[in-house]
Structures are given as structure tokens and as C-alpha cells.
């Protein structure tokens, strides 16, 4: 997974578990793409302090994911929903009753997988 996408997803799922100070700085650097120097100057702290805070936040967020697997489950459900959409689109496009019945069986199986995820 691309680093920025991973950081964004981790922040979306676990960001509320950071302190307000950590959230603000993390948002500015990672999500708003401010430089470490800009944030340091605005906050009256050192560039190294901002760097260390971002590194610490990345570790905190990754640790939550390691324990809870919410992002992993979300991504898996996204994939399964895409499979359902593909299945439905194929059966509608072809208009074949046999393909339709197979597609419905596959959709039922995929929906069972989704239920297990949540």
C-alpha cells in the first residue's frame, strides 16, 4: 500500500486516539503536506521535535492496526464489495440465466465472507 494512503487510512481509523497536539501536527505534516520546518516555526518547536512526533505517531497508529486490524478488514471488505459489483455487472451484461444463477451464488458466498469480517 502506498505510504501516504496507509498513513491516511491509519489516521482515519485511529487518529482520535492521539492527543489533540499530536493530531494537529500529524494533520499538518502528513495530510496537509506542510514541511517540518513550517510546522516547527508555527508551533514554536524544533524541526527535530516535529519529526520525532510524526515518527512516534506513525508507530502509535501502526501499533493500533497491528492489534485491531481495522484497516485490513476495511480493505478486505472493499475488495469483496468490488467482487460483488463485478459479479452483478457481468450477469446483467450477459443476460444469461445460467450466469445469473452462478453470479447469485457467488454474491451470496461473498456476502457471507463480509459478515465474517464485521
C-alpha positions in Angstrom: 0.0 0.0 0.0 1.3 3.5 -0.8 2.8 5.2 2.2 0.5 8.3 2.1 -2.6 6.2 1.6 -1.6 3.9 4.5 -0.9 6.9 6.8 -4.3 8.5 5.8 -6.2 5.3 6.5 -4.5 4.7 9.8 -5.2 8.3 10.8 -8.8 8.0 9.7 -9.3 4.9 11.8 -7.2 5.6 14.9 -6.5 9.4 14.8 -9.0 10.1 17.6 -6.8 8.0 19.9 -3.9 10.5 19.5 -3.7 13.6 21.8 -5.0 16.9 20.3 -1.5 18.2 19.9 -0.4 15.0 18.1 -3.5 15.1 15.8 -2.9 18.7 14.8 0.7 18.3 13.9 0.2 15.0 12.2 -2.6 16.5 10.1 -0.5 19.5 9.1 2.5 17.4 8.1 1.0 14.2 6.6 -2.4 15.3 5.4 -1.9 19.0 4.6 1.7 18.5 3.3 3.3 21.2 5.3 7.0 20.9 5.7 8.5 20.0 9.1 10.1 23.5 9.2 6.8 25.3 8.6 5.1 23.4 11.3 8.0 23.8 13.7 8.1 27.6 13.1 4.3 27.9 13.5 4.3 25.8 16.7 7.4 27.3 18.2 9.2 23.9 18.4 12.2 22.4 16.7 12.1 20.7 13.3 13.5 17.6 15.0 10.7 17.8 17.5 8.1 17.7 14.7 10.0 14.9 13.0 10.1 12.8 16.2 6.4 13.5 16.9 5.4 12.3 13.4 7.6 9.2 13.7 6.0 8.5 17.2 2.5 9.0 15.8 3.2 6.6 12.9 4.3 4.0 15.4 1.3 4.5 17.6 -1.1 4.2 14.7 0.7 1.1 13.3 0.6 -0.5 16.8 -3.2 0.0 16.9 -3.6 -1.5 13.5 -1.4 -4.5 14.5 -3.7 -5.1 17.4 -7.1 -4.3 15.9 -6.7 -4.9 12.1 -9.5 -2.4 11.3 -7.8 -1.0 8.2 -7.0 -4.6 7.0 -10.7 -5.6 7.4 -11.8 -2.4 5.7 -9.6 -3.0 2.7 -10.7 -6.7 2.5 -14.4 -5.6 2.6 -13.7 -3.1 -0.1 -12.3 -5.9 -2.3 -15.2 -8.1 -1.6 -17.8 -5.4 -2.4 -15.9 -4.8 -5.7 -16.2 -8.6 -6.4 -20.0 -8.4 -5.8 -20.2 -5.4 -8.2 -18.2 -7.2 -10.9 -20.4 -10.3 -10.5 -23.6 -8.3 -10.7 -22.4 -6.4 -13.7 -21.3 -9.5 -15.6 -24.6 -11.3 -15.0 -26.7 -8.3 -16.1 -24.5 -7.7 -19.1 -24.6 -11.2 -20.4 -28.3 -11.7 -19.6 -27.8 -15.5 -19.4 -30.0 -17.3 -16.8 -27.2 -19.8 -16.0 -24.6 -17.0 -15.5 -27.2 -15.1 -13.4 -27.7 -18.1 -11.1 -23.9 -18.6 -10.7 -23.5 -14.9 -10.0 -26.1 -15.0 -7.3 -24.4 -18.0 -5.6 -21.1 -16.2 -5.8 -22.7 -13.0 -4.4 -24.2 -15.0 -1.5 -20.8 -16.5 -0.7 -19.1 -13.1 -0.8 -21.7 -11.6 1.4 -21.1 -14.4 3.9 -17.4 -13.5 3.9 -18.2 -9.9 4.6 -20.4 -10.9 7.5 -17.5 -12.8 9.0 -15.2 -9.7 8.6 -17.6 -7.5 10.6 
